[in-house]
C-alpha cells in the first residue's frame, strides 16, 4: 500500500492547530475524516454541536508536527484521508462542511 503524503499545508494552517481527543493524545476522528481547528474554542464549539457522548477535549500542537512524517503515519493508522479545517455542523442534516485538506497516497515510483 502506498504511503500517504500531505502537500505543503503549513502555509495554509496557523502555527498552532487544535484537534479533539478523548485520550489526551489520539485524535478523535470519523473515518475517513479528521478535524483540525484554528482555536481551542472552535474545537470545543464543534464537539458541543455534534453532541457526542464522548468527553472530547481540544489539544493544541504545532501544525508542523501534524504534517510531519510521524503525524502522517498516525493519520494513516487512523485511516484518515481528509481533514476538515474549522468544520461546521448542520444539525438539521447531520452534515459536516468546510474546507478539506486531502491526504493522498504517494504515486508509486517507476523502477
C-alpha positions in Angstrom: 0.0 0.0 0.0 1.3 3.4 -0.9 2.2 5.7 2.0 0.1 8.9 2.2 1.5 12.3 1.9 0.3 15.8 2.6 1.1 18.6 0.3 2.6 21.8 1.9 -0.3 22.7 4.1 2.0 24.6 6.5 1.3 27.7 4.5 -2.5 27.2 4.9 -2.5 26.4 8.6 -1.7 28.6 11.6 1.4 27.8 13.6 -0.7 26.0 16.1 -3.8 23.9 15.4 -6.1 22.0 17.7 -7.8 18.6 17.4 -10.3 16.8 19.6 -9.1 13.9 21.8 -10.7 11.7 24.4 -7.4 10.1 25.4 -5.3 13.3 25.7 -3.2 12.0 22.8 -5.0 10.3 19.9 -7.0 12.4 17.5 -10.8 11.8 17.6 -12.0 11.3 14.0 -14.8 9.9 11.9 -13.0 7.9 9.3 -12.1 8.9 6.7 -12.4 12.4 8.2 -10.2 14.1 10.8 -10.8 17.6 12.2 -8.3 20.5 12.8 -9.3 23.7 14.4 -7.6 27.1 14.4 -8.6 27.8 18.0 -9.4 25.8 21.1 -12.8 27.4 21.3 -13.6 26.3 17.7 -12.8 22.7 18.7 -15.0 23.0 21.9 -17.9 24.5 19.9 -17.7 21.8 17.3 -17.7 19.0 19.9 -20.8 20.6 21.5 -22.5 21.0 18.2 -22.1 17.3 17.2 -23.5 16.2 20.5 -21.2 13.2 21.0 -21.4 11.3 24.3 -17.6 11.2 24.4 -15.7 13.6 26.7 -13.7 15.3 23.9 -11.2 17.9 24.8 -9.1 20.1 22.5 -5.4 19.7 22.4 -3.1 22.2 20.6 0.0 21.3 18.7 2.4 22.9 16.3 0.9 22.4 12.8 4.3 21.3 11.6 4.1 18.3 13.9 0.8 17.2 12.5 2.1 17.2 8.9 5.4 15.6 9.8 6.2 12.0 8.7 5.1 10.8 12.2 1.9 12.8 12.0 1.1 11.4 8.6 1.8 7.9 9.8 -0.6 8.5 12.8 -3.4 9.7 10.4 -2.7 6.7 8.2 -3.1 4.4 11.2 -6.4 6.0 11.9 -7.4 5.6 8.2 -7.9 9.4 7.9 -7.7 10.7 4.3 -9.4 14.0 4.6 -9.0 16.7 7.2 -11.7 19.3 7.8 -10.3 22.7 8.9 -12.7 24.6 11.3 -15.6 22.4 10.3 -19.2 23.4 10.8 -22.1 21.1 11.7 -25.6 21.3 10.3 -27.9 20.0 13.0 -30.8 19.5 10.6 -29.0 17.2 8.2 -26.1 16.0 10.3 -23.7 17.1 7.6 -20.2 18.4 8.4 -18.9 21.0 6.0 -16.0 23.4 5.5 -12.5 23.4 3.9 -11.0 20.0 3.4 -7.3 19.0 3.1 -6.9 15.8 1.3 -4.2 13.2 2.2 -3.4 11.3 -1.0 -1.2 8.2 -1.4 2.2 9.0 -2.9 2.5 8.0 -6.5 4.2 4.7 -6.9 7.7 5.2 -8.3 8.8 3.5 -11.5 11.8 1.3 -11.0 
